[in-house]
Structure formats: structure tokens, C-alpha cells
Amino acid sequence: MDKTEQLLADLTNAHGVSGFEDEVNKVTIKHLEAADDISYDKLGSIIARKKGTSDSPKIMIAGHIDEIGFIVKEITDDGYIKFIPLGGWWGHVALAQRVIIKTANGDILGVIGSKPPHILKDEERKKVLDLDDMYIDVGVNQNTDVASLGIRPGDPIVPDAKFTVMHDPKMYLNKAFDNRIGMAAAIEVINKLKGVNHPNTIYGVGTVQEEVGLRGASTAAWAVEPDIAFVADVSLATDGPDGKKYEKARLGSGPSINVLDGTMIAHRKLRDFVIATAEAEKIPFHFGALARGGTDGGRIHISRSGVPSIYVGIATRYIHSHTSIIHRDDFDNLVNLLLAVIKKLDKATVNEITKR
């Protein structure tokens, strides 16, 4: 396992649902080798600064570090755990999955259960089961003292999954690639710039609470005051049997340059600059567009007087589940693209991008 694979494994194995990202921050600090300093905004987003030959322009690489999960709502009289989702879950994906409840007394393993399908009515079988109709079973019976386990309302609940290298050794499987790949890319860029002149100052930012409303992006952008922002996040792979054949978002096809998402239209001049750089450096890429759903760019690009921003990422299968899949070459090429662009972003270039 090389350093990049270890970085991706450590970040995605870490537990950090929205509002409970501290463990991910500790992993981030462990892997940052070349940051000049590390700070936090008051919501908990981590900000790693790497100074180049000039304090400005300020270039922000943002990747949210929270993952989707749940939070304990209540414990039933029978000892089952009712929960509230943190982030977007589809009932079919959540049902029967293993989860870990993070308590003050330690981790408690559970499984998401519901009414058995054998006793469902025909009309019920045709519907996606609502999360309100599910519960977490921690292995209870009539003699179980659930209170002794230390589970309380407000405890976070994380998917139970581990980083796995698949049959193709470049294919990685785990939870939380959405969006630990963004933070991993920021870490790699900062570390690869050690001893390298770049005409700006880089801010690698791990934002919190993206999955519940892009909250950390708002506070972190206010703290950094970037001149340019790159939002590194997953994009949707379309290479499954039911994918749209005209779309190019296939694993192994290089990073995605996204023209819009549900909260932001890519800055036109910055988009063109990124495309030109990718073509000049012969870095493979494909275009993406996310009609629904948003990224941290939705808050960053309207921070203060505005920040030219673009969302770049890598095609990922089965996001918002326990079992997402990415391709290692896509991640490496995302880092290569960010590095190539950053090395060109001096004051004159940024002024040209931002002027009207």
C-alpha cells in the first residue's frame, strides 16, 4: 500500500458524520507534511495553509470531510434505536446495513431493520421503505438493558465499512469517498508542493456539515477570503448497465470538470482556464453536470463579494451508500490537474480571470 492508498484508506475508514468530524481532522493532520500552519474556523472546518512566493492570490481547495450517516433520536421501550438521517439516504440503500453507534462508552454495532418483507402487503412491497419505518437493532432481547450500553439521543451513527482494494487493484471500495477524496486531493497537492515554487498561497480546507446544507463552506470561505476556489468532490459515474451511453463519466476517464451543479454555475473564465490546462498537460478529463444536488461551491462562490469557483472531481459509483467505488487513476489525475492549474495562478492570471 503506497502513501496515496494509505491516505485514502485512513480518511475513508475514519468515522465522521455531519457535525462529528473530529476523527477525520486528526487523520488529516497526520498526513499533512508540508503545510505551514493549520487552523480551524469556529464550526470545525480545518484550514491548512501552504505559502508560495506570494501571499496572494489565495487559492482555496475545498473538500468536505463529513459523510452521510444518522443520529440517535430515541430508544424504544423494546430497546430498538430510532434515528434521523444526516444527509441524503435512499431507503433501499440503508435497509439491512451494518452501522456503528458512537457512544461515550465506546462503539456499539447495530443493523438497520424493519418489518419483514414476508408480512408486507402487496402495495407496501411496491414502495421504497421510509426511514421513519426503520430502526437499529443492537442485538436486543427481553433481557437486554440497553441503557447500560450508554446510547443516548444525539449520538452519531456511522456506516460500518472498511477500505478494500478490489480485483482490479486500481479500483477502491469504501464508504465516505463522498467526500474524503476532496480532502485527500488537497493534502496531496500541499505535500507535492513542498520545495516547489508556486506564485500564490494555497489553502487546503476540509469543510464540515456539507451533507446537511453546505454549512462549513460558508464559514470557511469567510475565514479564508479566497481569490479562486476549487471544490473537489465526487461526481456521478454513468458506466453501469443502466447508464446513459452518451455520457462520458466512466471510472478511469480522468477527473470531471463540472459546468454546473444544483447550487452553482462554474465561473466561465476559470472553467476555460482549467480545460486549457488539462489539454496542454495531456491530462484526461470529462465534463459533468449535476442538475440536482449541490456542492460546497454553492456557498463559496457567493462569499463576501464573490469568488470565481469551479467544481472538479472524479466519477464515483454508488455514492450515498456504504459501498462506493472509485478508480485510482482518476484520483491521481485530479491531483495532477489541480497542481498544473495552481502553478499558473499568479496575480496577473487571477486578475485576468476575475476582471469584467
Summary of the structure (lengths in Angstrom):
residues: 356
radius of gyration: 21.0
end to end distance: 47.6
largest distance: 71.3
contacts: 1267
relative contact order: 0.19
helix: 29%
strand: 28%
